Amino acid sequence: MATSEARKRATAKYKAKHPEAAKAYQARSYARRYINKFADNEGLDELEELIKVRRKELNKQ
């Protein structure tokens, strides 16, 4: 299904108005793709450790 011109304009407008949200969305998308298509056990273990550390940082705030 092709993306309409109106949808393209709306997406561009949103990205321009909310750059941080757009970056976060793209980063989540990349992370999911890596996990689902490329990660092996070692990579998943590393991600689990990074997630633990980040959760601790967020809980301190």
BELVEN-V447963 format. One record per pair of residues at least 24 apart in sequence whose C-alpha atoms are under 8 Angstrom apart, sorted by sequence separation. I is the first residue (numbers start at 1). J is the second residue. If there is no record, write none. Layout:
# BELVEN-V447963
I;J  I;J
This chain:
# BELVEN-V447963
none
